[in-house]
Amino acid sequence: MQSMNISLPDPLKQFVDGQIAQGRYSSVSEYVRELIRADEKRKAEAELEAKLLEGLSGVESEMTAADWREIRKEALAKLAARKAMR
């Protein structure tokens, strides 16, 4: 695992310390990791929504078995990459 140093203004540092004091997180690192995961999830959802909207406005076409295999292959690769990051 890699280390990072960050600088926060006092009000933000106090807020983070408060989150830990309330027992919601066991450490600053845990809190920051949770924020990063939430941001990743938000961006993935926004990307998915954009792709769905693009698909809805595009030309209709039939999905073949090969199309579904490729979609499944890409999804499994993304899941494996996510698991490797944790």
Chimera marker file (.cmm) of the C-alpha trace (Angstrom):
<marker_set name="trace">
<marker id="1" x="0.000" y="0.000" z="0.000" r="1" g="1" b="0" radius="0.5"/>
<marker id="2" x="1.251" y="3.467" z="-0.885" r="1" g="1" b="0" radius="0.5"/>
<marker id="3" x="1.242" y="6.490" z="1.414" r="1" g="1" b="0" radius="0.5"/>
<marker id="4" x="0.113" y="10.013" z="0.539" r="1" g="1" b="0" radius="0.5"/>
<marker id="5" x="0.461" y="13.212" z="2.472" r="1" g="1" b="0" radius="0.5"/>
<marker id="6" x="-2.301" y="15.784" z="2.187" r="1" g="1" b="0" radius="0.5"/>
<marker id="7" x="-2.687" y="19.256" z="3.599" r="1" g="1" b="0" radius="0.5"/>
<marker id="8" x="-6.046" y="20.475" z="4.878" r="1" g="1" b="0" radius="0.5"/>
<marker id="9" x="-7.177" y="23.828" z="6.206" r="1" g="1" b="0" radius="0.5"/>
<marker id="10" x="-8.037" y="23.709" z="9.914" r="1" g="1" b="0" radius="0.5"/>
<marker id="11" x="-11.839" y="23.575" z="9.426" r="1" g="1" b="0" radius="0.5"/>
<marker id="12" x="-11.560" y="20.534" z="7.159" r="1" g="1" b="0" radius="0.5"/>
<marker id="13" x="-9.099" y="18.824" z="9.502" r="1" g="1" b="0" radius="0.5"/>
<marker id="14" x="-11.499" y="19.396" z="12.389" r="1" g="1" b="0" radius="0.5"/>
<marker id="15" x="-14.354" y="17.959" z="10.356" r="1" g="1" b="0" radius="0.5"/>
<marker id="16" x="-12.363" y="14.812" z="9.526" r="1" g="1" b="0" radius="0.5"/>
<marker id="17" x="-11.283" y="14.442" z="13.155" r="1" g="1" b="0" radius="0.5"/>
<marker id="18" x="-14.944" y="14.778" z="14.159" r="1" g="1" b="0" radius="0.5"/>
<marker id="19" x="-15.944" y="11.959" z="11.817" r="1" g="1" b="0" radius="0.5"/>
<marker id="20" x="-13.365" y="9.708" z="13.425" r="1" g="1" b="0" radius="0.5"/>
<marker id="21" x="-14.306" y="10.813" z="16.965" r="1" g="1" b="0" radius="0.5"/>
<marker id="22" x="-17.932" y="9.880" z="16.244" r="1" g="1" b="0" radius="0.5"/>
<marker id="23" x="-16.755" y="6.354" z="15.501" r="1" g="1" b="0" radius="0.5"/>
<marker id="24" x="-17.867" y="6.408" z="11.897" r="1" g="1" b="0" radius="0.5"/>
<marker id="25" x="-14.306" y="5.645" z="10.757" r="1" g="1" b="0" radius="0.5"/>
<marker id="26" x="-11.354" y="4.159" z="12.575" r="1" g="1" b="0" radius="0.5"/>
<marker id="27" x="-8.724" y="6.381" z="10.931" r="1" g="1" b="0" radius="0.5"/>
<marker id="28" x="-8.163" y="9.291" z="8.592" r="1" g="1" b="0" radius="0.5"/>
<marker id="29" x="-6.973" y="6.817" z="5.956" r="1" g="1" b="0" radius="0.5"/>
<marker id="30" x="-10.201" y="4.843" z="6.174" r="1" g="1" b="0" radius="0.5"/>
<marker id="31" x="-12.221" y="8.044" z="5.786" r="1" g="1" b="0" radius="0.5"/>
<marker id="32" x="-10.236" y="9.181" z="2.735" r="1" g="1" b="0" radius="0.5"/>
<marker id="33" x="-10.467" y="5.724" z="1.131" r="1" g="1" b="0" radius="0.5"/>
<marker id="34" x="-14.251" y="5.788" z="1.598" r="1" g="1" b="0" radius="0.5"/>
<marker id="35" x="-14.445" y="9.237" z="-0.040" r="1" g="1" b="0" radius="0.5"/>
<marker id="36" x="-12.386" y="8.035" z="-2.992" r="1" g="1" b="0" radius="0.5"/>
<marker id="37" x="-14.540" y="4.912" z="-3.417" r="1" g="1" b="0" radius="0.5"/>
<marker id="38" x="-17.697" y="7.041" z="-3.315" r="1" g="1" b="0" radius="0.5"/>
<marker id="39" x="-16.242" y="9.356" z="-5.960" r="1" g="1" b="0" radius="0.5"/>
<marker id="40" x="-15.286" y="6.395" z="-8.151" r="1" g="1" b="0" radius="0.5"/>
<marker id="41" x="-18.812" y="5.024" z="-7.836" r="1" g="1" b="0" radius="0.5"/>
<marker id="42" x="-20.385" y="8.405" z="-8.650" r="1" g="1" b="0" radius="0.5"/>
<marker id="43" x="-18.220" y="8.800" z="-11.748" r="1" g="1" b="0" radius="0.5"/>
<marker id="44" x="-18.938" y="5.240" z="-12.916" r="1" g="1" b="0" radius="0.5"/>
<marker id="45" x="-22.680" y="5.844" z="-12.501" r="1" g="1" b="0" radius="0.5"/>
<marker id="46" x="-22.455" y="9.119" z="-14.439" r="1" g="1" b="0" radius="0.5"/>
<marker id="47" x="-20.512" y="7.364" z="-17.218" r="1" g="1" b="0" radius="0.5"/>
<marker id="48" x="-23.086" y="4.578" z="-17.349" r="1" g="1" b="0" radius="0.5"/>
<marker id="49" x="-25.950" y="7.060" z="-17.501" r="1" g="1" b="0" radius="0.5"/>
<marker id="50" x="-24.241" y="8.958" z="-20.337" r="1" g="1" b="0" radius="0.5"/>
<marker id="51" x="-23.717" y="5.729" z="-22.263" r="1" g="1" b="0" radius="0.5"/>
<marker id="52" x="-27.322" y="4.660" z="-21.710" r="1" g="1" b="0" radius="0.5"/>
<marker id="53" x="-28.595" y="8.020" z="-22.932" r="1" g="1" b="0" radius="0.5"/>
<marker id="54" x="-26.288" y="7.805" z="-25.936" r="1" g="1" b="0" radius="0.5"/>
<marker id="55" x="-27.611" y="4.338" z="-26.678" r="1" g="1" b="0" radius="0.5"/>
<marker id="56" x="-31.218" y="5.440" z="-26.347" r="1" g="1" b="0" radius="0.5"/>
<marker id="57" x="-30.701" y="8.254" z="-28.825" r="1" g="1" b="0" radius="0.5"/>
<marker id="58" x="-28.738" y="6.115" z="-31.284" r="1" g="1" b="0" radius="0.5"/>
<marker id="59" x="-29.804" y="3.862" z="-34.110" r="1" g="1" b="0" radius="0.5"/>
<marker id="60" x="-31.461" y="0.624" z="-33.049" r="1" g="1" b="0" radius="0.5"/>
<marker id="61" x="-29.698" y="-2.621" z="-33.895" r="1" g="1" b="0" radius="0.5"/>
<marker id="62" x="-29.993" y="-6.262" z="-32.923" r="1" g="1" b="0" radius="0.5"/>
<marker id="63" x="-27.590" y="-7.603" z="-30.302" r="1" g="1" b="0" radius="0.5"/>
<marker id="64" x="-25.831" y="-10.775" z="-31.347" r="1" g="1" b="0" radius="0.5"/>
<marker id="65" x="-24.456" y="-13.524" z="-29.111" r="1" g="1" b="0" radius="0.5"/>
<marker id="66" x="-20.975" y="-12.200" z="-29.926" r="1" g="1" b="0" radius="0.5"/>
<marker id="67" x="-22.005" y="-8.720" z="-28.720" r="1" g="1" b="0" radius="0.5"/>
<marker id="68" x="-23.172" y="-10.154" z="-25.381" r="1" g="1" b="0" radius="0.5"/>
<marker id="69" x="-19.960" y="-12.194" z="-24.998" r="1" g="1" b="0" radius="0.5"/>
<marker id="70" x="-17.871" y="-9.056" z="-25.568" r="1" g="1" b="0" radius="0.5"/>
<marker id="71" x="-19.946" y="-7.041" z="-23.069" r="1" g="1" b="0" radius="0.5"/>
<marker id="72" x="-19.584" y="-9.818" z="-20.481" r="1" g="1" b="0" radius="0.5"/>
<marker id="73" x="-15.826" y="-10.060" z="-21.097" r="1" g="1" b="0" radius="0.5"/>
<marker id="74" x="-15.372" y="-6.295" z="-20.603" r="1" g="1" b="0" radius="0.5"/>
<marker id="75" x="-17.518" y="-6.256" z="-17.457" r="1" g="1" b="0" radius="0.5"/>
<marker id="76" x="-15.603" y="-9.155" z="-15.899" r="1" g="1" b="0" radius="0.5"/>
<marker id="77" x="-12.283" y="-7.456" z="-16.698" r="1" g="1" b="0" radius="0.5"/>
<marker id="78" x="-13.468" y="-4.247" z="-15.007" r="1" g="1" b="0" radius="0.5"/>
<marker id="79" x="-14.616" y="-6.208" z="-11.926" r="1" g="1" b="0" radius="0.5"/>
<marker id="80" x="-11.278" y="-8.001" z="-11.702" r="1" g="1" b="0" radius="0.5"/>
<marker id="81" x="-9.404" y="-4.696" z="-11.957" r="1" g="1" b="0" radius="0.5"/>
<marker id="82" x="-11.539" y="-3.199" z="-9.187" r="1" g="1" b="0" radius="0.5"/>
<marker id="83" x="-10.951" y="-6.180" z="-6.910" r="1" g="1" b="0" radius="0.5"/>
<marker id="84" x="-7.211" y="-5.955" z="-7.552" r="1" g="1" b="0" radius="0.5"/>
<marker id="85" x="-7.247" y="-2.284" z="-6.400" r="1" g="1" b="0" radius="0.5"/>
<marker id="86" x="-8.677" y="-3.211" z="-2.993" r="1" g="1" b="0" radius="0.5"/>
<link id1="1" id2="2" r="1" g="1" b="0" radius="0.2"/>
<link id1="2" id2="3" r="1" g="1" b="0" radius="0.2"/>
<link id1="3" id2="4" r="1" g="1" b="0" radius="0.2"/>
<link id1="4" id2="5" r="1" g="1" b="0" radius="0.2"/>
<link id1="5" id2="6" r="1" g="1" b="0" radius="0.2"/>
<link id1="6" id2="7" r="1" g="1" b="0" radius="0.2"/>
<link id1="7" id2="8" r="1" g="1" b="0" radius="0.2"/>
<link id1="8" id2="9" r="1" g="1" b="0" radius="0.2"/>
<link id1="9" id2="10" r="1" g="1" b="0" radius="0.2"/>
<link id1="10" id2="11" r="1" g="1" b="0" radius="0.2"/>
<link id1="11" id2="12" r="1" g="1" b="0" radius="0.2"/>
<link id1="12" id2="13" r="1" g="1" b="0" radius="0.2"/>
<link id1="13" id2="14" r="1" g="1" b="0" radius="0.2"/>
<link id1="14" id2="15" r="1" g="1" b="0" radius="0.2"/>
<link id1="15" id2="16" r="1" g="1" b="0" radius="0.2"/>
<link id1="16" id2="17" r="1" g="1" b="0" radius="0.2"/>
<link id1="17" id2="18" r="1" g="1" b="0" radius="0.2"/>
<link id1="18" id2="19" r="1" g="1" b="0" radius="0.2"/>
<link id1="19" id2="20" r="1" g="1" b="0" radius="0.2"/>
<link id1="20" id2="21" r="1" g="1" b="0" radius="0.2"/>
<link id1="21" id2="22" r="1" g="1" b="0" radius="0.2"/>
<link id1="22" id2="23" r="1" g="1" b="0" radius="0.2"/>
<link id1="23" id2="24" r="1" g="1" b="0" radius="0.2"/>
<link id1="24" id2="25" r="1" g="1" b="0" radius="0.2"/>
<link id1="25" id2="26" r="1" g="1" b="0" radius="0.2"/>
<link id1="26" id2="27" r="1" g="1" b="0" radius="0.2"/>
<link id1="27" id2="28" r="1" g="1" b="0" radius="0.2"/>
<link id1="28" id2="29" r="1" g="1" b="0" radius="0.2"/>
<link id1="29" id2="30" r="1" g="1" b="0" radius="0.2"/>
<link id1="30" id2="31" r="1" g="1" b="0" radius="0.2"/>
<link id1="31" id2="32" r="1" g="1" b="0" radius="0.2"/>
<link id1="32" id2="33" r="1" g="1" b="0" radius="0.2"/>
<link id1="33" id2="34" r="1" g="1" b="0" radius="0.2"/>
<link id1="34" id2="35" r="1" g="1" b="0" radius="0.2"/>
<link id1="35" id2="36" r="1" g="1" b="0" radius="0.2"/>
<link id1="36" id2="37" r="1" g="1" b="0" radius="0.2"/>
<link id1="37" id2="38" r="1" g="1" b="0" radius="0.2"/>
<link id1="38" id2="39" r="1" g="1" b="0" radius="0.2"/>
<link id1="39" id2="40" r="1" g="1" b="0" radius="0.2"/>
<link id1="40" id2="41" r="1" g="1" b="0" radius="0.2"/>
<link id1="41" id2="42" r="1" g="1" b="0" radius="0.2"/>
<link id1="42" id2="43" r="1" g="1" b="0" radius="0.2"/>
<link id1="43" id2="44" r="1" g="1" b="0" radius="0.2"/>
<link id1="44" id2="45" r="1" g="1" b="0" radius="0.2"/>
<link id1="45" id2="46" r="1" g="1" b="0" radius="0.2"/>
<link id1="46" id2="47" r="1" g="1" b="0" radius="0.2"/>
<link id1="47" id2="48" r="1" g="1" b="0" radius="0.2"/>
<link id1="48" id2="49" r="1" g="1" b="0" radius="0.2"/>
<link id1="49" id2="50" r="1" g="1" b="0" radius="0.2"/>
<link id1="50" id2="51" r="1" g="1" b="0" radius="0.2"/>
<link id1="51" id2="52" r="1" g="1" b="0" radius="0.2"/>
<link id1="52" id2="53" r="1" g="1" b="0" radius="0.2"/>
<link id1="53" id2="54" r="1" g="1" b="0" radius="0.2"/>
<link id1="54" id2="55" r="1" g="1" b="0" radius="0.2"/>
<link id1="55" id2="56" r="1" g="1" b="0" radius="0.2"/>
<link id1="56" id2="57" r="1" g="1" b="0" radius="0.2"/>
<link id1="57" id2="58" r="1" g="1" b="0" radius="0.2"/>
<link id1="58" id2="59" r="1" g="1" b="0" radius="0.2"/>
<link id1="59" id2="60" r="1" g="1" b="0" radius="0.2"/>
<link id1="60" id2="61" r="1" g="1" b="0" radius="0.2"/>
<link id1="61" id2="62" r="1" g="1" b="0" radius="0.2"/>
<link id1="62" id2="63" r="1" g="1" b="0" radius="0.2"/>
<link id1="63" id2="64" r="1" g="1" b="0" radius="0.2"/>
<link id1="64" id2="65" r="1" g="1" b="0" radius="0.2"/>
<link id1="65" id2="66" r="1" g="1" b="0" radius="0.2"/>
<link id1="66" id2="67" r="1" g="1" b="0" radius="0.2"/>
<link id1="67" id2="68" r="1" g="1" b="0" radius="0.2"/>
<link id1="68" id2="69" r="1" g="1" b="0" radius="0.2"/>
<link id1="69" id2="70" r="1" g="1" b="0" radius="0.2"/>
<link id1="70" id2="71" r="1" g="1" b="0" radius="0.2"/>
<link id1="71" id2="72" r="1" g="1" b="0" radius="0.2"/>
<link id1="72" id2="73" r="1" g="1" b="0" radius="0.2"/>
<link id1="73" id2="74" r="1" g="1" b="0" radius="0.2"/>
<link id1="74" id2="75" r="1" g="1" b="0" radius="0.2"/>
<link id1="75" id2="76" r="1" g="1" b="0" radius="0.2"/>
<link id1="76" id2="77" r="1" g="1" b="0" radius="0.2"/>
<link id1="77" id2="78" r="1" g="1" b="0" radius="0.2"/>
<link id1="78" id2="79" r="1" g="1" b="0" radius="0.2"/>
<link id1="79" id2="80" r="1" g="1" b="0" radius="0.2"/>
<link id1="80" id2="81" r="1" g="1" b="0" radius="0.2"/>
<link id1="81" id2="82" r="1" g="1" b="0" radius="0.2"/>
<link id1="82" id2="83" r="1" g="1" b="0" radius="0.2"/>
<link id1="83" id2="84" r="1" g="1" b="0" radius="0.2"/>
<link id1="84" id2="85" r="1" g="1" b="0" radius="0.2"/>
<link id1="85" id2="86" r="1" g="1" b="0" radius="0.2"/>
</marker_set>
